[in-house]
Amino acid sequence: MRHAYRFPLIRKGFLLSFWFLLPLYLGAQQITLTGQILSCVTHSPVPYANVLVEETGEGTFASGAGRFRLNVGSLPVTLRITRVGFADTVITTAERNLAVYLVPTVLSGEEVLVTATRAVEGRTPVAFTTLDREELDRVYSHQDVPMVLAGEPGVYAYSDAGNGVGYTYLKIRGFSQERIGFYLNGIPLNDPEAHAVYWVDHGDILAATSDVQLQRGVGNSLYGSGVFGGTVNLATDFRALPAGFTFNAGYGNYTEEGLDLPSRKLSLSYAGGPWQEQGWTLYGRFSDLASDGYRIGSGTTQRSVHAGLEKSTATALTRFEAIWGHEETAFSWEGIIPLYGYDLNDREDRRYNYYADTTWNGGFDNANKDVFTQSIVSLQHSRKLANGLLSLTFYNVKGDGYYEQFKGGRDVGEYNLALPDTVEEVDLLRRKWLRNGYSGVVYQYAHTFEFGKVTVGGDARFYASKHYGKVMEVLSGNLDVIVQNPYYTDRSRKTTYSFYVHSILDVTDRLSAMVDLRYLGHRYTFDQDVMGAFTEGYRFKLKYDFVDPHLGLNYRVSEAVSFFANLSTGHREPADGDLYDHDDPDMVPAVDDMDAEYATPLVREEFLIDYEAGVRFSLPAVSAKLNIYRMDLRDELVPLDYRYYDTDNVFHGNAPETVHQGFELSLEASPLSWLWLQSSVTYADNHVIELQMASLGYKGKGGVTDYNGMVIPAFPKFQAKGSLGMSLHRGDIWAEFTHVGKQFIALDNIDSLAINPYSLVNFGTRLQLPEFGPVRSVLTLRINNLFDALYETFGYTYYDDSYGWPPYRVDAYWPGATRS
């Protein structure tokens, strides 16, 4: 888990597992046969296949990445490979390392997804990496998706609670997750209004994920939200999961004396069914996760249910899937503030949480929390038609929940309270409710010609939300008020349409071209009720229409070397939080001509031109990728004011011209059949080219400042990551290394306030226990932050004028968890 066992136990576990596993390896002096099982259609791994040596009757199961390892007495040998959904394959080989291709007998979910949204090595001219099931098993326990992807090139992830569970955040190339497209089996996950993805609503979603593909840059994004940083595609292929029941139990804690903040996970799932030979696959899972966090009072509880039924034939796939998640998470947005006397090098001070401090929260240490429930229901049908593949996905996403928060000394009029005129301010508990949902359809048809493949498709999405606030309890004196008193209500609707043509054309036998054209349109309406202090009742409509081309080339020099280049554009409309604040009666929407058929937003849309080039080198024992990019932006919305002292809102402003540029270098090597290495080095130069505006924090009263040349904050220029592991006879041992460079926390780039560079080392070992009949058990031990480093992951600045003018500057930092 993100928190593993207490260190004394883990230290003993490490020694025992190392000295136990090593003799198993050294004692097996037979010929070692290794290989990987792949689909001949998608060229992707076939997990959990059965591999049998016909001469001896001995065998093994392939891993989640389709890899297998066998000890045999001599070569050649005859192998029989079987897997539900694929034709049985028998081969005779004298090779010690081989690739085996299976022929699918049914249409798989991966074959459907790969038609447009998924990148294919050597064909799609974009930078991408794919985490297969085996790698997910190694890096995932119960942490949120961003933390699992943190080891990938160009990615930076962190959490406000410090331990990777609860509110977690993902950035790619300096772009926040509002500018990254997230998909689950092709379904857009980004909230249509806020553009964000709230991973806390999707507890244990990776338990059923067969693989995760992360694409960097605009590249292959064809529908859904406007994408700048990249896309993340999660696939839940039920047939790729281990058949039968799986029970997962985990517990973890910190090694620091007196720091008892456990995390736990219980999960039970089933995949398979008695009708798999007839093409039916059933899946069900229930998960219960809880973590006390690292910072004081920053815990989260998450429960989720995932169910699905799939019917596959050689020419068709029909799948019904339902996901339900509920979470309750305590606030910890406000960082550690040295100005107020908190020392980030003090192990107690760095865990401080303003939202759990009874002094500032009416005596409560648990009043400030987020409670939300979300469901995703989908029906997918795909069918082969001659040389084509037609796919339709219908889905519905529904959410309901609230932020509950203590507010002290608040104006009676703002909260629409019917109190005596002598009462001007009160302490209260309020809830900010959100009920939202969207339904839609994703459609595509891919046709294969002699010269390549052409896909036409798109989506239609219909979103509706209701934001409203209620006072749940007045805490000041013996006041006779009605609880659950509403004080604001507004509604919004957003309709999104897209249409695209995506083609991969074979120009020669070595050169292929990608030619895409996408249209994306939005229609948005906002309607605010007149209530209490909200006296205006703002109403307006907005309209956005974007057309973006994606052009790319892929040239294969040989089987080992290929080059690619890509030129793409992208657009993104402002989120709702960029235009107005739902619960602030003094906030006038940043919209002009509200009475017109379509109003004019004063916050401009963002525009991006993305230039990419890369080279791939691949041999059986080593592979490397180098990608360079330059992303020129007009009107990028850069962060200017963080309001974490009151809410999770961040105020952005348009910068006329900015650039994100850099390189990403990655290496994978397996010099020995039992030894593997993965590493990456990335450099990201994200800076302002043109921006003059009022000085930060002075509300136009502090003059104009030139921010040209300043680094865009909250992303490291330099990152180095690596992992080294040994695959032994019945287990694995690995170590992970991460180095993160300096990060500025505000546009003024004050070096003394920047987050210092830091390095982390994590350790893990996994042991497959002896089998008892059909029961297979795996024990995994992890140590996070092995050397117990003290570090910060994120920082920000705001200006406080509550004590008079001029305002004073406040710098805050989110700490990372110590050894666990």
DRENPAMAR-155168 format. One record per residue (C-alpha): residue in one letter; x, y, z. Coordinates in pm, whole numbers, plus 50000, padded with zeros to 5 digits. Layout:
REM residues N
aXYZ/...
//
This chain:
REM residues 820
m500005000050000/r501035036349997/h501675029450364/a503384996150413/y504024976650733/r505824992951020/f509514995250945/p510864969851197/l508564943751045/i509414953850692/r513124953950761/k512884918050884/g510554909950595/f513104923650351/l515954903050494/l513874871550515/s512424875450166/f515804883650012/w517654854450169/f514714831450106/l514234840749742/l517904841249645/p518564804449719/l515474795749519/y517084812649224/l520604799549278/g519344764549344/a517574762049012/q520524754048785/q518394740448502/i517944757748168/t515734788148214/l513194794547940/t511594829347931/g509124845247695/q506174867847641/i502734859347504/l501174885047271/s498034889447064/c498714886546693/v496064913546630/t496934941146876/h500534929846955/s499724936347320/p500454912047606/v498064883247677/p498004880348057/y497604849348273/a497844823647994/n498624787648089/v502024775247963/l502594737547975/v505724717147891/e504264687147709/e507304664647773/t507054667548153/g503524680148222/e504974708748426/g503864744148362/t503224779148485/f500954809148439/a502044839948246/s502134872448439/g499904902648391/a502294913748116/g502144880047943/r505644870648058/f506504835548171/r509524817648312/l510154780048312/n513004757648416/v513504728448178/g516054700248171/s516994703647805/l516124719847472/p514204717847246/v510874715547427/t507254715947316/l505004741747480/r501214742947482/i499794777847551/t496104781447634/r493984811447726/v490244816847714/g489434838247411/f492444825847211/a493114795047003/d495304768747170/t498864771547040/v501564744447037/i505174753046951/t508474734646963/t511454756847038/a515144755447116/e515244792847198/r515724804047556/n513844836847505/l510874837847273/a507744856947178/v504564836647126/y501644851346930/l498144838346997/v495204841046759/p492104855946925/t488854836946879/v486684865547006/l486634903246964/s488394919047264/g487814952447430/e491404962347361/e490994955846990/v488044979846997/l489885007047190/v492995005646973/t491095017646666/a491505054846740/t492155066347095/r495025042647175/a498525047347036/v500325018446867/e504115014846875/g505675022446539/r502375034546391/t501055063946594/p503425094046586/v503005104846949/a504985101047270/f503395075247499/t503965048047757/t501725019047858/l501545003248204/d500474967148167/r498814946148437/e502114932848566/e503494967848620/l500244979048780/d500464949849023/r503934961649121/v503264998849170/y499604999349279/s498174990949618/h495435015749706/q496795050049614/d494985072249365/v495665070248991/p497935101248972/m500385086049220/v500555053749018/l501475073848708/a504065095048892/g506925073248768/e506225079948400/p508295104748193/g507065140748199/v504605134148484/y504455150148827/a501945139649095/y501285149949454/s498565151749720/d497485177249980/a497315150850257/g500875140750174/n500375103350131/g498905099449781/v495315092149883/g492355116049887/y492875148149691/t495605139349443/y496805159149144/l498475150048815/k500455172648583/i502045165148248/r504595189148100/g503455215948343/f499755213248255/s497305206148537/q494815177648516/e492125201948394/r494125202548068/i494645164948051/g492065141647897/f491065111148103/y489125081947958/l487745049548097/n487115024847813/g486735055047586/i484295073447819/p485425109247900/l485955113348276/n486745150548294/d483925170248454/p482405190248164/e482005221448379/a485135221748600/h487315201248358/a488855183148656/v488855146248750/y488195138549115/w490055105849166/v488805102949521/d485415094049369/h486935063749193/g488445043549477/d490285011949366/i489435017849000/l492795002548903/a491824968749052/a490004960148729/t492244979348492/s494064957348243/d496394985448134/v496835023248140/q498185042347843/l499555077347895/q500045099147587/r501965131747615/g500995162147409/v497925168747197/g498775140046960/n495935115246947/s493175133247143/l490085132146927/y487005138547143/g485945147447496/s487635176947666/g490205200447520/v493595184047577/f496985201147611/g499235181047841/g498215146447724/t495665118747767/v495315089748010/n493365059447885/l492245033048135/a491014999747995/t489034974248195/d489304942147994/f487604915948213/r489124887048015/a492614900148092/l492084896548468/p492974865348668/a490054840848658/g488254832648981/f487974850349314/t490614875049429/f490814887249788/n493094916549859/a493894928050211/g496464954450298/y497604973950600/g500265000450644/n501575026350885/y504485049850949/t507785040551108/e508085072651309/e507645066951681/g504235078351801/l502885083851448/d499995059251432/l498035067751115/p497075034850955/s495835028350606/r493924997150513/k492304980750216/l489864951950180/s488734940949837/l486934910549699/s486494904949327/y485494878049082/a486274874548712/g485274846548479/g482104826048500/p481004791248399/w480114802948049/q483494816747936/e483824790147667/q480584803947522/g482014839447523/w480454852347845/t482574869348113/l481304881748447/y483104906148675/g482264919649019/r484244937949288/f483664954549624/s486384975849785/d486654993450119/l489615017250160/a490535040150446/s493545061750525/d494225085550813/g496475105950585/y499825120550681/r498775155250791/i496615159251099/g492935152351031/s493385146250657/g491905111350631/t489665096250367/t487305066750343/q486315052550006/r483925024649912/s483325012749561/v481464986249364/h482334975649010/a480254951048809/g480194940548446/l478954914348204/e480494908647865/k479544887247567/s482174881347298/t482124863546966/a484584863546681/t482824893646525/a481024911846808/l481474924147163/t478714936147395/r479524948447742/f477494962848029/e479464979548306/a478504997948626/i480815015548872/w479685031449197/g481885050449440/h481365069049766/e483955089549952/e484315111150260/t487515131450270/a488695157350519/f490005190750390/s493735197250392/w494055222650110/e495695249850316/g499425243250331/i502045247550602/i502845284650648/p506295293350788/l505175329550837/y502855317551114/g505665299551295/y505365264651147/d508685248051070/l508715224450774/n511735206850924/d509845199551244/r508115165851220/e505075177751413/d504745212551261/r504865199350904/r501775178250968/y499655208151077/n496255211650911/y494375244450945/y491065227250867/a491475203351162/d492575230251411/t489795234651670/t490985270351740/w489875282351400/n486955258851340/g484535264951626/g485955237051839/f485545211151561/d488385189751429/n486275170951174/a483695195751045/n485425203950717/k484925175650470/d483925165250122/v481205138650086/f480365126849736/t478855097349550/q479345090849181/s478195063448946/i479225054448590/v476975031448386/s477795021948028/l476674999047748/q479104991847468/h478594972747145/s481194966846877/r480904946546560/k483194937446274/l481784946245934/a483834932345642/n487044952945665/g485664976245928/l484844978346297/l481834997446428/s481715007146796/l479035024747003/t479185033247372/f476265047947564/y476965060447914/n475585079548210/v477595096148486/k475795109048793/g477115126449104/d475665139749428/g477445154149730/y478605184149926/y481405203250097/e480645208050465/q482565236150632/f482665256950950/k482435294450886/g483085318351170/g481925354451206/r479885354350887/d477525381150768/v473885371850830/g472765387150501/e475195366650292/y473695334450425/n470045344750390/l469295339550759/a466095352650914/l467565366051241/p466875396451459/d468275428951325/t470605430951622/v472475400251498/e474975408951226/e477455380051237/v477195343451332/d479215311351339/l477675283651131/l478075250750950/r477255252550583/r477095227850297/k477855236049934/w475905210149736/l476515198249383/r474155175349196/n475375169148847/g475515143648572/y476035138148206/s474905112947950/g476405106847614/v477355084847326/v480785077747176/y480765063846823/q483405053646573/y483815033146260/a487285021546154/h487835008045804/t490994990845686/f492154997245331/e495194984645143/f496855018245209/g496045020645581/k493185026345820/v490635054545838/t488425060546141/v485475084246158/g483775091046488/g482845115446758/d480735119847064/a477755138647202/r477555147247572/f474735163747767/y475575178148108/a473395193948376/s474245206048726/k472675222649023/h474825241649273/y473235252849596/g474245261349950/k472515254350279/v473165265350633/m472965233450836/e473385247951185/v473865281951348/l476345278851632/s476185313651786/g474055316752100/n470435305352140/l469215316951802/d465925303451673/v466655296251306/i465605269751060/v468445246050981/q469185236750622/n468405272150518/p469305277850147/y471365308350059/y472275303749691/t471105282749398/d472175281549035/r471865257148748/s473945251148440/r473765230248126/k476465221647878/t476145203047552/t479275190947376/y479555176947025/s482615164146844/f483345148346510/y486675136246376/v488415118646093/h491525099346199/s493705081845944/i496935062345948/l498155059845589/d500965037945456/v502925060945225/t505635034645170/d506505002145343/r508605022745589/l506775056045605/s503285061445748/a501345093445799/m498715103746051/v496165128945924/d493425139746165/l490815166946168/r488565173246467/y485615196146535/l484645202946897/g481695224746998/h480235235547332/r476955252547424/y476745264447783/t473965280947986/f474035295148339/d470985305048545/q471265319448898/d468305323849135/v467675356749315/m468105347549681/g469345366049988/a472555384349904/f472425371249547/t470295399649417/e471185400149047/g470165365648927/y472775363548650/r471845344748333/f473905339748020/k474775315947737/l478185308447587/k479205292547260/y482525277147154/d483485261046822/f486955246646764/v488565229746464/d491975213346511/p494225193646274/h496735166946386/l499465157946138/g502235132646194/l504815110546025/n506375078046140/y509455064645959/r510785029846031/v514495027745954/s514654991446062/e512924968046301/a515004984146577/v514875021446491/s512035045046400/f511455082646399/f508295103046433/a507205139346404/n503905155746488/l502285189646443/s498925194846617/t496735222546748/g494345223647041/h491745246447199/r490265247747546/e487375268247679/p487475283448032/a486105262548318/d483205274948528/g485585285648807/d487435307948561/l484235327348490/y482445330248825/d482245318449185/h479015300149266/d478775310249634/d480245345649636/p477495372049615/d480055399249535/m481425380349236/v480275393548899/p480675367648622/a483565375348385/v481085377448098/d479975406847885/d476685411947697/m474735387247911/d471485396847739/a472775387047397/e471915353347242/y475455342847328/a477445363747573/t481105373047535/p483415357147793/l486045381147928/v488285351548005/r489575340647667/e489825305347530/e493295289647519/f495025279847195/l498005256647151/i500355246546868/d502245214746957/y505475205146776/e506845170346855/a509685148546728/g511045116046860/v513135085246800/r512575049946924/f515265023246951/s514354987547044/l516314955247077/p515314923947270/a517424933847574/v517244971847562/s514974999347432/a515115037147447/k512935066647351/l513805103147306/n511115129247253/i511555166847211/y508665191147206/r507715227647188/m504205238947275/d503365275147189/l500295288647368/r498135319147330/d496075330547630/e497155302247861/l495295304548192/v498125306148446/p497515303948824/l497535337848994/d495765334349330/y495235303049540/r492245304049774/y492985272549971/y492495291550298/d488765291050226/t488055266849942/d489805246049676/n489445273349414/v492375287249214/f492085320349029/h493635320548681/g494385347948431/n495135348048058/a498795351847964/p498955364247603/e501915342047514/t503645313047691/v505705282647595/h506135247247729/q509175229947582/g511655203047673/f512735167347620/e511875132747760/l514385104547754/s513505069447874/l515375036547884/e514345000647952/a516854972447976/s516894935848070/p520544925048034/l519764892248209/s516544872448206/w516084879548578/l517284915748591/w515454946648465/l515984984148465/q513705013348381/s514785049748389/s513845083848253/v515195119248252/t512995148948163/y513595186048127/a510645210248112/d511025247248040/n507635263448099/h507765301348097/v505915333248012/i506825351347693/e504385380147733/l502395390648041/q502005424848200/m499395428848469/a498605443848808/s501045432749077/l499955400749247/g497775405549552/y497225443049524/k493905442349336/g495065467849084/k496395491949348/g500025481449336/g501065491748986/v501805470248684/t504425442748681/d506155427348380/y506255389248414/n507925382948078/g510415354448101/m509135341748436/v508825304448496/i505245291948528/p505105278948886/a504355244949041/f506235221848806/p509855210248828/k512225217748542/f514195185848596/q513115150848694/a514995117948700/k513285084948775/g514375049048776/s513615014248900/l515844983848931/g514464949148993/m515184912249002/s512644885948896/l513484855049096/h512004820149097/r508964827949311/g509054865249350/d510474899349273/i512604925349448/w512794961149326/a513884996149422/e512535028949283/f514405062149270/t512945096749207/h514695130349193/v512595161749156/g514175195349081/k513415229649221/q509915243949184/f508885280449205/i505645286849391/a504565319749226/l505085339448907/d507545363149074/n510035333749092/i511595342649428/d514385317449465/s514455317249846/l510765306949858/a511035279249596/i510535242649684/n513945226649723/p514955196949507/y514405163349672/s515155126549616/l513185096049726/v513885058749729/n511125032549760/f511634995349806/g509374965649737/t509384928049733/r506754903349621/l506664866349700/q504414840249542/l503524815949817/p503234778249757/e500014769049579/f497274749449754/g495164734049482/p493574762349283/v494554788549543/r497454811549456/s498684836849711/v501034866349675/l502614885849961/t503824921149882/l505844943450114/r506684979750038/i508685007150203/n507965042250080/n510545069750137/l513125044550254/f515575070650389/d512855090850565/a513445123250373/l511605155350465/y510395172650152/e507595193750004/t505655185849688/f503705217849615/g503625254349717/y501595285449649/t501205321949744/y498295344449835/y497865379249982/d495815385750297/d494185419850344/s491845409550628/y493965429250875/g494145461150670/w496035475750378/p498495469050227/p498005431250218/y500745408550341/r502155379150150/v501475343350265/d503555314250129/a502295278950195/y503645243950126/w502265208650108/p504565183450278/g505245148250156/a504865118350384/t507775104250581/r508825067750574/s505925043350572/
//
